[in-house]
Amino acid sequence: MKSFFRLMLLGLVLLFVALASALTAMRYAIHGREVAVPKLVGLTPAQAQKALAARGLVLDTERRFYSREIPEGRIMSQVPEAGILVRRGWRVRVAESLGPQRVTIPDILGQSSRAAEINIRRWGLELGTVATVDIPDLPPNQVVAQSPPPNAESVASPKISLLETAPPQPATFIMPDFVGQSLTVAREEVSDAGLTVGNVTLFAPAPMSPPVPAPAAASAAASAPAAAPQPGTSAPPQSPAIAPEFSPGALIVGQNPVAGQKVTAGTVVSFQVHQ
Protein backbone atom coordinates (compact mmCIF):
# COMPACT_ATOMS: atom_id res chain seq x y z
CA MET A 1 0.00 0.00 0.00
CA LYS A 2 2.84 2.38 0.90
CA SER A 3 4.56 1.59 -2.40
CA PHE A 4 1.38 2.57 -4.27
CA PHE A 5 1.20 6.00 -2.59
CA ARG A 6 4.86 6.58 -3.26
CA LEU A 7 4.32 5.83 -6.94
CA MET A 8 1.32 8.21 -7.06
CA LEU A 9 3.31 11.01 -5.41
CA LEU A 10 6.23 10.47 -7.76
CA GLY A 11 3.86 10.57 -10.74
CA LEU A 12 2.35 13.88 -9.58
CA VAL A 13 5.81 15.40 -9.16
CA LEU A 14 6.84 14.29 -12.64
CA LEU A 15 3.59 15.70 -14.08
CA PHE A 16 4.17 19.08 -12.38
CA VAL A 17 7.74 19.23 -13.70
CA ALA A 18 6.52 18.39 -17.21
CA LEU A 19 3.87 21.16 -17.12
CA ALA A 20 6.37 23.72 -15.84
CA SER A 21 8.81 22.80 -18.58
CA ALA A 22 6.09 23.06 -21.23
CA LEU A 23 5.01 26.50 -19.99
CA THR A 24 8.60 27.73 -19.92
CA ALA A 25 9.23 26.44 -23.42
CA MET A 26 6.01 28.03 -24.71
CA ARG A 27 6.82 31.37 -23.09
CA TYR A 28 10.30 31.33 -24.57
CA ALA A 29 8.88 30.41 -27.97
CA ILE A 30 6.48 33.39 -27.80
CA HIS A 31 8.60 36.07 -26.12
CA GLY A 32 12.02 34.86 -27.02
CA ARG A 33 11.49 36.11 -30.58
CA GLU A 34 10.35 39.61 -29.50
CA VAL A 35 12.65 42.60 -29.95
CA ALA A 36 12.41 46.31 -29.11
CA VAL A 37 11.93 48.69 -32.02
CA PRO A 38 14.94 51.05 -32.28
CA LYS A 39 14.65 54.84 -32.65
CA LEU A 40 14.68 55.69 -36.35
CA VAL A 41 13.64 59.37 -36.35
CA GLY A 42 16.53 61.48 -37.65
CA LEU A 43 18.30 58.59 -39.39
CA THR A 44 18.74 58.18 -43.13
CA PRO A 45 16.83 55.29 -44.76
CA ALA A 46 20.10 53.34 -45.11
CA GLN A 47 20.89 53.79 -41.42
CA ALA A 48 17.35 52.83 -40.45
CA GLN A 49 17.49 49.71 -42.65
CA LYS A 50 20.74 48.61 -41.00
CA ALA A 51 19.41 49.20 -37.46
CA LEU A 52 16.25 47.20 -38.18
CA ALA A 53 18.03 44.34 -39.95
CA ALA A 54 20.22 43.83 -36.87
CA ARG A 55 17.04 43.00 -34.90
CA GLY A 56 15.30 40.99 -37.57
CA LEU A 57 12.87 43.77 -38.53
CA VAL A 58 11.90 45.19 -41.93
CA LEU A 59 11.82 48.82 -43.06
CA ASP A 60 8.70 50.03 -44.87
CA THR A 61 8.81 53.64 -46.18
CA GLU A 62 5.18 54.58 -46.70
CA ARG A 63 5.06 58.33 -47.38
CA ARG A 64 7.14 61.47 -47.71
CA PHE A 65 6.24 64.89 -46.26
CA TYR A 66 7.64 68.43 -46.16
CA SER A 67 9.18 69.37 -42.81
CA ARG A 68 11.01 72.43 -41.50
CA GLU A 69 12.40 70.52 -38.49
CA ILE A 70 13.71 67.30 -40.07
CA PRO A 71 16.33 67.67 -42.86
CA GLU A 72 15.60 66.27 -46.30
CA GLY A 73 16.23 62.52 -46.64
CA ARG A 74 15.81 61.76 -42.91
CA ILE A 75 13.15 59.70 -41.12
CA MET A 76 10.57 62.06 -39.57
CA SER A 77 8.16 59.54 -37.96
CA GLN A 78 7.82 55.80 -37.31
CA VAL A 79 5.18 53.22 -36.36
CA PRO A 80 5.57 51.44 -33.95
CA GLU A 81 7.42 53.97 -31.82
CA ALA A 82 10.86 53.34 -30.38
CA GLY A 83 10.92 50.89 -27.47
CA ILE A 84 7.78 48.93 -28.43
CA LEU A 85 8.24 45.11 -28.34
CA VAL A 86 7.38 43.34 -31.62
CA ARG A 87 8.05 39.93 -33.14
CA ARG A 88 10.99 39.39 -35.44
CA GLY A 89 10.05 40.00 -39.04
CA TRP A 90 7.74 42.90 -38.08
CA ARG A 91 7.50 45.71 -40.66
CA VAL A 92 8.27 49.13 -39.19
CA ARG A 93 6.52 51.87 -41.19
CA VAL A 94 8.29 55.21 -41.53
CA ALA A 95 7.74 58.60 -43.21
CA GLU A 96 10.66 60.33 -44.90
CA SER A 97 11.22 64.08 -44.83
CA LEU A 98 11.34 66.10 -48.05
CA GLY A 99 12.85 69.02 -46.16
CA PRO A 100 11.29 72.49 -46.06
CA GLN A 101 8.86 73.29 -48.83
CA ARG A 102 10.43 75.59 -51.41
CA VAL A 103 8.21 78.11 -53.12
CA THR A 104 8.30 81.14 -55.39
CA ILE A 105 7.57 84.37 -53.54
CA PRO A 106 4.47 86.16 -54.89
CA ASP A 107 4.40 89.84 -55.77
CA ILE A 108 2.17 91.71 -53.31
CA LEU A 109 3.52 95.23 -53.85
CA GLY A 110 0.79 97.84 -54.13
CA GLN A 111 -1.83 95.71 -52.36
CA SER A 112 -3.66 96.88 -49.28
CA SER A 113 -2.57 95.55 -45.89
CA ARG A 114 -5.64 93.34 -45.56
CA ALA A 115 -5.42 91.93 -49.10
CA ALA A 116 -1.70 91.20 -48.71
CA GLU A 117 -2.26 89.29 -45.47
CA ILE A 118 -5.11 87.24 -47.00
CA ASN A 119 -3.03 86.36 -50.07
CA ILE A 120 -0.01 85.38 -47.98
CA ARG A 121 -2.15 82.94 -45.98
CA ARG A 122 -3.78 81.65 -49.16
CA TRP A 123 -0.39 80.75 -50.64
CA GLY A 124 0.46 78.75 -47.53
CA LEU A 125 3.05 81.25 -46.30
CA GLU A 126 3.38 83.15 -43.03
CA LEU A 127 3.25 86.85 -42.33
CA GLY A 128 6.46 88.15 -40.74
CA THR A 129 7.25 91.60 -39.39
CA VAL A 130 5.07 94.51 -40.52
CA ALA A 131 6.60 98.00 -40.40
CA THR A 132 5.02 101.32 -41.39
CA VAL A 133 6.38 104.45 -43.03
CA ASP A 134 4.76 107.85 -43.61
CA ILE A 135 4.65 108.63 -47.36
CA PRO A 136 2.25 111.54 -48.05
CA ASP A 137 1.99 110.87 -51.81
CA LEU A 138 0.67 107.30 -51.37
CA PRO A 139 -2.63 106.08 -49.90
CA PRO A 140 -2.49 104.68 -46.35
CA ASN A 141 -2.16 100.93 -45.59
CA GLN A 142 -0.49 100.07 -48.91
CA VAL A 143 2.43 97.62 -49.27
CA VAL A 144 5.50 99.45 -50.63
CA ALA A 145 8.21 96.82 -49.96
CA GLN A 146 8.49 93.15 -49.07
CA SER A 147 11.16 90.67 -47.98
CA PRO A 148 11.92 88.22 -49.59
CA PRO A 149 11.49 90.23 -52.80
CA PRO A 150 8.83 89.37 -55.40
CA ASN A 151 9.40 86.30 -57.58
CA ALA A 152 12.30 84.98 -55.46
CA GLU A 153 12.59 81.24 -56.18
CA SER A 154 13.38 78.14 -54.10
CA VAL A 155 12.75 79.87 -50.79
CA ALA A 156 12.21 77.40 -47.94
CA SER A 157 8.87 78.06 -46.18
CA PRO A 158 9.45 81.79 -45.75
CA LYS A 159 7.86 84.44 -43.63
CA ILE A 160 7.13 87.48 -45.75
CA SER A 161 7.86 90.78 -44.00
CA LEU A 162 6.10 93.90 -45.23
CA LEU A 163 6.66 97.66 -45.27
CA GLU A 164 3.38 99.57 -45.47
CA THR A 165 2.36 103.19 -45.61
CA ALA A 166 1.14 104.49 -42.26
CA PRO A 167 -2.61 104.42 -41.53
CA PRO A 168 -4.47 107.75 -41.57
CA GLN A 169 -4.06 109.75 -38.39
CA PRO A 170 -6.90 111.83 -36.93
CA ALA A 171 -6.42 115.58 -37.35
CA THR A 172 -5.30 117.31 -34.17
CA PHE A 173 -5.43 120.99 -33.25
CA ILE A 174 -4.99 123.19 -30.21
CA MET A 175 -7.97 123.70 -27.91
CA PRO A 176 -9.09 127.36 -28.11
CA ASP A 177 -9.73 129.53 -25.05
CA PHE A 178 -13.46 130.15 -24.48
CA VAL A 179 -13.18 131.76 -21.04
CA GLY A 180 -14.83 135.18 -21.04
CA GLN A 181 -17.02 134.48 -24.07
CA SER A 182 -20.79 134.09 -23.97
CA LEU A 183 -22.18 130.58 -23.93
CA THR A 184 -24.02 131.14 -27.23
CA VAL A 185 -20.87 132.18 -29.10
CA ALA A 186 -18.84 129.37 -27.51
CA ARG A 187 -21.37 126.76 -28.62
CA GLU A 188 -21.22 127.99 -32.21
CA GLU A 189 -17.42 127.97 -32.26
CA VAL A 190 -17.29 124.47 -30.75
CA SER A 191 -19.67 123.17 -33.42
CA ASP A 192 -17.74 124.89 -36.24
CA ALA A 193 -14.49 123.33 -34.98
CA GLY A 194 -15.92 119.78 -35.19
CA LEU A 195 -16.13 119.41 -31.40
CA THR A 196 -19.09 118.45 -29.23
CA VAL A 197 -20.60 120.47 -26.38
CA GLY A 198 -20.85 118.38 -23.22
CA ASN A 199 -22.15 119.31 -19.76
CA VAL A 200 -22.74 122.95 -18.94
CA THR A 201 -22.78 123.67 -15.19
CA LEU A 202 -23.49 126.77 -13.17
CA PHE A 203 -20.51 128.07 -11.22
CA ALA A 204 -21.55 129.00 -7.65
CA PRO A 205 -18.71 129.44 -5.13
CA ALA A 206 -19.39 128.38 -1.53
CA PRO A 207 -20.09 131.35 0.82
CA MET A 208 -17.50 132.42 3.42
CA SER A 209 -18.73 132.41 7.10
CA PRO A 210 -17.48 135.24 9.39
CA PRO A 211 -15.05 134.15 12.11
CA VAL A 212 -16.59 133.52 15.57
CA PRO A 213 -14.60 133.63 18.85
CA ALA A 214 -13.94 130.14 20.13
CA PRO A 215 -15.65 130.43 23.57
CA ALA A 216 -18.70 132.11 22.12
CA ALA A 217 -18.96 129.59 19.31
CA ALA A 218 -18.73 126.66 21.75
CA SER A 219 -21.35 128.18 24.03
CA ALA A 220 -23.71 128.92 21.17
CA ALA A 221 -23.35 125.42 19.80
CA ALA A 222 -24.13 123.91 23.20
CA SER A 223 -27.14 126.02 24.19
CA ALA A 224 -28.75 127.69 21.20
CA PRO A 225 -31.16 125.65 18.99
CA ALA A 226 -30.52 125.44 15.27
CA ALA A 227 -31.81 128.50 13.45
CA ALA A 228 -34.61 127.79 11.03
CA PRO A 229 -34.39 129.33 7.55
CA GLN A 230 -36.43 132.47 7.01
CA PRO A 231 -39.47 132.20 4.76
CA GLY A 232 -38.67 132.79 1.14
CA THR A 233 -34.98 132.07 1.51
CA SER A 234 -32.87 128.94 0.95
CA ALA A 235 -29.37 127.81 1.75
CA PRO A 236 -26.78 128.77 -0.91
CA PRO A 237 -25.48 125.82 -3.03
CA GLN A 238 -22.18 124.30 -1.90
CA SER A 239 -21.12 122.87 -5.28
CA PRO A 240 -21.76 123.62 -8.97
CA ALA A 241 -25.25 122.63 -10.03
CA ILE A 242 -26.24 121.46 -13.47
CA ALA A 243 -28.52 124.05 -15.03
CA PRO A 244 -30.75 122.98 -17.90
CA GLU A 245 -30.97 126.44 -19.50
CA PHE A 246 -28.92 129.61 -19.34
CA SER A 247 -29.49 133.16 -20.49
CA PRO A 248 -27.81 134.17 -23.78
CA GLY A 249 -25.50 136.44 -21.81
CA ALA A 250 -24.09 133.66 -19.57
CA LEU A 251 -20.29 133.92 -19.57
CA ILE A 252 -17.81 131.04 -19.67
CA VAL A 253 -15.68 130.93 -16.52
CA GLY A 254 -14.17 127.42 -16.95
CA GLN A 255 -13.71 124.77 -19.61
CA ASN A 256 -12.52 121.19 -20.01
CA PRO A 257 -10.29 120.41 -21.93
CA VAL A 258 -8.35 123.52 -20.97
CA ALA A 259 -7.08 125.99 -23.55
CA GLY A 260 -3.86 124.94 -25.33
CA GLN A 261 -4.43 121.18 -24.99
CA LYS A 262 -4.26 119.01 -28.13
CA VAL A 263 -7.65 117.63 -29.14
CA THR A 264 -9.15 115.74 -32.08
CA ALA A 265 -12.43 116.05 -33.92
CA GLY A 266 -15.40 114.98 -31.82
CA THR A 267 -13.80 115.83 -28.48
CA VAL A 268 -16.46 116.66 -25.84
CA VAL A 269 -16.04 120.14 -24.32
CA SER A 270 -17.63 120.94 -20.96
CA PHE A 271 -18.22 124.47 -19.64
CA GLN A 272 -18.80 126.26 -16.37
CA VAL A 273 -20.79 129.46 -16.72
CA HIS A 274 -21.70 132.46 -14.57
CA GLN A 275 -25.15 134.04 -14.99
C-alpha positions as CSV (number, residue, x, y, z in Angstrom):
1,M,0.0,0.0,0.0
2,K,2.8,2.4,0.9
3,S,4.6,1.6,-2.4
4,F,1.4,2.6,-4.3
5,F,1.2,6.0,-2.6
6,R,4.9,6.6,-3.3
7,L,4.3,5.8,-6.9
8,M,1.3,8.2,-7.1
9,L,3.3,11.0,-5.4
10,L,6.2,10.5,-7.8
11,G,3.9,10.6,-10.7
12,L,2.4,13.9,-9.6
13,V,5.8,15.4,-9.2
14,L,6.8,14.3,-12.6
15,L,3.6,15.7,-14.1
16,F,4.2,19.1,-12.4
17,V,7.7,19.2,-13.7
18,A,6.5,18.4,-17.2
19,L,3.9,21.2,-17.1
20,A,6.4,23.7,-15.8
21,S,8.8,22.8,-18.6
22,A,6.1,23.1,-21.2
23,L,5.0,26.5,-20.0
24,T,8.6,27.7,-19.9
25,A,9.2,26.4,-23.4
26,M,6.0,28.0,-24.7
27,R,6.8,31.4,-23.1
28,Y,10.3,31.3,-24.6
29,A,8.9,30.4,-28.0
30,I,6.5,33.4,-27.8
31,H,8.6,36.1,-26.1
32,G,12.0,34.9,-27.0
33,R,11.5,36.1,-30.6
34,E,10.3,39.6,-29.5
35,V,12.7,42.6,-30.0
36,A,12.4,46.3,-29.1
37,V,11.9,48.7,-32.0
38,P,14.9,51.1,-32.3
39,K,14.7,54.8,-32.6
40,L,14.7,55.7,-36.3
41,V,13.6,59.4,-36.4
42,G,16.5,61.5,-37.6
43,L,18.3,58.6,-39.4
44,T,18.7,58.2,-43.1
45,P,16.8,55.3,-44.8
46,A,20.1,53.3,-45.1
47,Q,20.9,53.8,-41.4
48,A,17.4,52.8,-40.4
49,Q,17.5,49.7,-42.7
50,K,20.7,48.6,-41.0
51,A,19.4,49.2,-37.5
52,L,16.2,47.2,-38.2
53,A,18.0,44.3,-39.9
54,A,20.2,43.8,-36.9
55,R,17.0,43.0,-34.9
56,G,15.3,41.0,-37.6
57,L,12.9,43.8,-38.5
58,V,11.9,45.2,-41.9
59,L,11.8,48.8,-43.1
60,D,8.7,50.0,-44.9
61,T,8.8,53.6,-46.2
62,E,5.2,54.6,-46.7
63,R,5.1,58.3,-47.4
64,R,7.1,61.5,-47.7
65,F,6.2,64.9,-46.3
66,Y,7.6,68.4,-46.2
67,S,9.2,69.4,-42.8
68,R,11.0,72.4,-41.5
69,E,12.4,70.5,-38.5
70,I,13.7,67.3,-40.1
71,P,16.3,67.7,-42.9
72,E,15.6,66.3,-46.3
73,G,16.2,62.5,-46.6
74,R,15.8,61.8,-42.9
75,I,13.2,59.7,-41.1
76,M,10.6,62.1,-39.6
77,S,8.2,59.5,-38.0
78,Q,7.8,55.8,-37.3
79,V,5.2,53.2,-36.4
80,P,5.6,51.4,-33.9
81,E,7.4,54.0,-31.8
82,A,10.9,53.3,-30.4
83,G,10.9,50.9,-27.5
84,I,7.8,48.9,-28.4
85,L,8.2,45.1,-28.3
86,V,7.4,43.3,-31.6
87,R,8.1,39.9,-33.1
88,R,11.0,39.4,-35.4
89,G,10.0,40.0,-39.0
90,W,7.7,42.9,-38.1
91,R,7.5,45.7,-40.7
92,V,8.3,49.1,-39.2
93,R,6.5,51.9,-41.2
94,V,8.3,55.2,-41.5
95,A,7.7,58.6,-43.2
96,E,10.7,60.3,-44.9
97,S,11.2,64.1,-44.8
98,L,11.3,66.1,-48.1
99,G,12.9,69.0,-46.2
100,P,11.3,72.5,-46.1
101,Q,8.9,73.3,-48.8
102,R,10.4,75.6,-51.4
103,V,8.2,78.1,-53.1
104,T,8.3,81.1,-55.4
105,I,7.6,84.4,-53.5
106,P,4.5,86.2,-54.9
107,D,4.4,89.8,-55.8
108,I,2.2,91.7,-53.3
109,L,3.5,95.2,-53.8
110,G,0.8,97.8,-54.1
111,Q,-1.8,95.7,-52.4
112,S,-3.7,96.9,-49.3
113,S,-2.6,95.6,-45.9
114,R,-5.6,93.3,-45.6
115,A,-5.4,91.9,-49.1
116,A,-1.7,91.2,-48.7
117,E,-2.3,89.3,-45.5
118,I,-5.1,87.2,-47.0
119,N,-3.0,86.4,-50.1
120,I,0.0,85.4,-48.0
121,R,-2.2,82.9,-46.0
122,R,-3.8,81.7,-49.2
123,W,-0.4,80.8,-50.6
124,G,0.5,78.8,-47.5
125,L,3.0,81.3,-46.3
126,E,3.4,83.1,-43.0
127,L,3.2,86.9,-42.3
128,G,6.5,88.1,-40.7
129,T,7.3,91.6,-39.4
130,V,5.1,94.5,-40.5
131,A,6.6,98.0,-40.4
132,T,5.0,101.3,-41.4
133,V,6.4,104.5,-43.0
134,D,4.8,107.8,-43.6
135,I,4.7,108.6,-47.4
136,P,2.3,111.5,-48.0
137,D,2.0,110.9,-51.8
138,L,0.7,107.3,-51.4
139,P,-2.6,106.1,-49.9
140,P,-2.5,104.7,-46.4
141,N,-2.2,100.9,-45.6
142,Q,-0.5,100.1,-48.9
143,V,2.4,97.6,-49.3
144,V,5.5,99.5,-50.6
145,A,8.2,96.8,-50.0
146,Q,8.5,93.2,-49.1
147,S,11.2,90.7,-48.0
148,P,11.9,88.2,-49.6
149,P,11.5,90.2,-52.8
150,P,8.8,89.4,-55.4
151,N,9.4,86.3,-57.6
152,A,12.3,85.0,-55.5
153,E,12.6,81.2,-56.2
154,S,13.4,78.1,-54.1
155,V,12.7,79.9,-50.8
156,A,12.2,77.4,-47.9
157,S,8.9,78.1,-46.2
158,P,9.5,81.8,-45.7
159,K,7.9,84.4,-43.6
160,I,7.1,87.5,-45.7
161,S,7.9,90.8,-44.0
162,L,6.1,93.9,-45.2
163,L,6.7,97.7,-45.3
164,E,3.4,99.6,-45.5
165,T,2.4,103.2,-45.6
166,A,1.1,104.5,-42.3
167,P,-2.6,104.4,-41.5
168,P,-4.5,107.8,-41.6
169,Q,-4.1,109.7,-38.4
170,P,-6.9,111.8,-36.9
171,A,-6.4,115.6,-37.4
172,T,-5.3,117.3,-34.2
173,F,-5.4,121.0,-33.2
174,I,-5.0,123.2,-30.2
175,M,-8.0,123.7,-27.9
176,P,-9.1,127.4,-28.1
177,D,-9.7,129.5,-25.0
178,F,-13.5,130.1,-24.5
179,V,-13.2,131.8,-21.0
180,G,-14.8,135.2,-21.0
181,Q,-17.0,134.5,-24.1
182,S,-20.8,134.1,-24.0
183,L,-22.2,130.6,-23.9
184,T,-24.0,131.1,-27.2
185,V,-20.9,132.2,-29.1
186,A,-18.8,129.4,-27.5
187,R,-21.4,126.8,-28.6
188,E,-21.2,128.0,-32.2
189,E,-17.4,128.0,-32.3
190,V,-17.3,124.5,-30.8
191,S,-19.7,123.2,-33.4
192,D,-17.7,124.9,-36.2
193,A,-14.5,123.3,-35.0
194,G,-15.9,119.8,-35.2
195,L,-16.1,119.4,-31.4
196,T,-19.1,118.5,-29.2
197,V,-20.6,120.5,-26.4
198,G,-20.8,118.4,-23.2
199,N,-22.1,119.3,-19.8
200,V,-22.7,122.9,-18.9
201,T,-22.8,123.7,-15.2
202,L,-23.5,126.8,-13.2
203,F,-20.5,128.1,-11.2
204,A,-21.6,129.0,-7.6
205,P,-18.7,129.4,-5.1
206,A,-19.4,128.4,-1.5
207,P,-20.1,131.4,0.8
208,M,-17.5,132.4,3.4
209,S,-18.7,132.4,7.1
210,P,-17.5,135.2,9.4
211,P,-15.0,134.1,12.1
212,V,-16.6,133.5,15.6
213,P,-14.6,133.6,18.9
214,A,-13.9,130.1,20.1
215,P,-15.6,130.4,23.6
216,A,-18.7,132.1,22.1
217,A,-19.0,129.6,19.3
218,A,-18.7,126.7,21.7
219,S,-21.3,128.2,24.0
220,A,-23.7,128.9,21.2
221,A,-23.3,125.4,19.8
222,A,-24.1,123.9,23.2
223,S,-27.1,126.0,24.2
224,A,-28.8,127.7,21.2
225,P,-31.2,125.7,19.0
226,A,-30.5,125.4,15.3
227,A,-31.8,128.5,13.5
228,A,-34.6,127.8,11.0
229,P,-34.4,129.3,7.5
230,Q,-36.4,132.5,7.0
231,P,-39.5,132.2,4.8
232,G,-38.7,132.8,1.1
233,T,-35.0,132.1,1.5
234,S,-32.9,128.9,0.9
235,A,-29.4,127.8,1.7
236,P,-26.8,128.8,-0.9
237,P,-25.5,125.8,-3.0
238,Q,-22.2,124.3,-1.9
239,S,-21.1,122.9,-5.3
240,P,-21.8,123.6,-9.0
241,A,-25.2,122.6,-10.0
242,I,-26.2,121.5,-13.5
243,A,-28.5,124.1,-15.0
244,P,-30.7,123.0,-17.9
245,E,-31.0,126.4,-19.5
246,F,-28.9,129.6,-19.3
247,S,-29.5,133.2,-20.5
248,P,-27.8,134.2,-23.8
249,G,-25.5,136.4,-21.8
250,A,-24.1,133.7,-19.6
251,L,-20.3,133.9,-19.6
252,I,-17.8,131.0,-19.7
253,V,-15.7,130.9,-16.5
254,G,-14.2,127.4,-16.9
255,Q,-13.7,124.8,-19.6
256,N,-12.5,121.2,-20.0
257,P,-10.3,120.4,-21.9
258,V,-8.3,123.5,-21.0
259,A,-7.1,126.0,-23.6
260,G,-3.9,124.9,-25.3
261,Q,-4.4,121.2,-25.0
262,K,-4.3,119.0,-28.1
263,V,-7.6,117.6,-29.1
264,T,-9.1,115.7,-32.1
265,A,-12.4,116.0,-33.9
266,G,-15.4,115.0,-31.8
267,T,-13.8,115.8,-28.5
268,V,-16.5,116.7,-25.8
269,V,-16.0,120.1,-24.3
270,S,-17.6,120.9,-21.0
271,F,-18.2,124.5,-19.6
272,Q,-18.8,126.3,-16.4
273,V,-20.8,129.5,-16.7
274,H,-21.7,132.5,-14.6
275,Q,-25.1,134.0,-15.0
